[in-house]
Structures are given as C-alpha cells and as structure tokens.
Amino acid sequence: MSFRLLALVLLVARATADITGTDPPTGSCICADGTGINVRDSGCGTVIGQINTGQCLQYLGTKVSCTLGGVLYEYFELEYGSGSGWVAGDYLLRGTDSQCSAPVGCPNIVSRAEWGARPPTSTSAISHPIPKVFVHHTETGACNTQVECEAIVRSIQNYHMDSNGWSDIGYNFLVGEDGNAYEGRGWDNVGAHASNWNSVSLGISVIGSFMTSVPNTAAQNVIQQLISCGTSSGDVSRSYTLHGHRDGGCTDCPGDALYALISTWPNFGGSLGGCDAVGRG
C-alpha cells in the first residue's frame, strides 16, 4: 500500500471514528462510541455522568478545545438530563435524527387479566397528574417473550403479596425486553416502590438486572412510551421529573447501567436526598 493511499485510509477511518475537527449543525444527533465515556460540567471540567454506545444526545451548538492530562481534546456541549454536559469528540459519532427522537404514543400494555394477576386486597387512588416517575429494575432474570415475562410478573406479585405482605404487586407498570408493558397498579393507584415518594410518583420497573448492561432498545422504547402515554392522557404531569429508585432511597436500583442511561433522558431530576451517596449499594 502506497503512503498516499495509507494516509487516505487513515483519514477516512478518523472521519468515521469521531467528530473531532468537525462542525455539526446545532441540533444534530450525536452518539457515544464506547463504554464509560465521561460527561463533564464544562470542557475538561468535573465528571457529572457517563454515556455508553447506543446513547445519543442532541448537540447544542457549542464546542471548546482544552487540555486534559496532557492531551488536547475538543469538547462538544450536548443535551444531558435536564441541562447539558460536555463530551470529548474523540468518543462521539454523528447519529441519525431518529436516534435522538424519544418514542411517542402508548406501548402495548398487557392487562392484569391477560397476565393472570391476583386481585388486590386493597387500593388507594393516586392524584393526577402524577409529578414524578421512578425507574426500577426487578433484579430477576430477564425475559424476551410474553410468556416468559408474564410468568416473572406473576412471581413478583406473589412475592410482594405473600412475603412482603403488600396489597398487590408494588409497581405501576413493568417492562419486558419483549417490547411489552405489563399493567401493575396502573395509572390510578398508589404503588409500593419508592418509600416516601409512592403517593406522588409512577413506578416503572424493567424486568431483569441492569448493573452492568442496559435493557435492550425495545424495553428502553417502552419506558419512554409509557411516560409519553401518561403525559398525553393527563395521568402524568407534563413537567414531571424522572428519577431512579436510588434517588429516593438507599439502594443501587435500577442498576448502574440503567441509571446512567436514564440520567441522559429529558426531565431527569436526580437525587431527592433520600440517602447519603456513601450509603448506596
């Protein structure tokens, strides 16, 4: 291979590998290219979170160059949670508009009758619109078919009622990697999922354990569709704040990977002061 051809190959590889040295239009969809990529509060500033391959954010139109650890980086300001964050262009790729568009509309919701729910021993109505949404993981096995998911949902209800002594399954909705939502206590009843926050929050739990990996795209879409469905119907406030279970209590739920994911989503509210960070699992 000639030197000129090699240089061209390296240039093309560089161009497809990251966005450093480019000027994406404001509003462009920018995606992470790697795991554990730091998000900072400014160029070369303090780390405020991380993103991973598959997570895409909108570019806000500003970039800066700075040196960190003796290396010159170009940092791009991206929409992050309820504000913005800065990420080095070396670890970013241009995405498509659809990758930054949150799914809208209601997902397929498998009713209590369909999954074979036991009747609750009591219910308590929740006030609408609900101001907060909590995301959990069930810390059970995952499921990829409706039959598998229904069996896990029934086992969770049995545990919550028979072992915990609760009136029903604790979550308002559960989400499977089969692409379905499963009705728990639903839109109208107070859940049992986030201690002091139950009466003012909707609890959505993803079936599986997500400490080191995120749910598949189908499950991610269902979470976002449930929220969109709730805001459209008036059951959830349009100015809702989004939280992980750990934001309201001493727990590692919904898992490190899933928590990092939802922290990049719109309306993320973060900690509610429920537990000192040192005490989290």
Buried (B, 14 or more C-beta within 10 A) or exposed (E): EEEEEEEEEEEEEEEEEBBBEBEBEEEBBBBBBEBEBBBBBBBBBEEBBBBBEBBBBBBBEEBEEBEBEEEEBBBBBBBBBBEBBBBBBBBBBBBEEEBBEEBEEBBEBBEBEEBEBEEBEEBBEBEBBBBBBBBBBBBBEBBBEBEBBBBBBBEBBEBBBEEEEBBBBBBBBBBBBBBBBBBBBBBEBBBBBBEEBBEBBBBBBBBBBBBEBBBBEBBBBBBBBBBBBBBEEEBBBEEBBBBBBBBBBEBBBBBBBBBBBBBBBEBBBBEBEBBEEEEEE
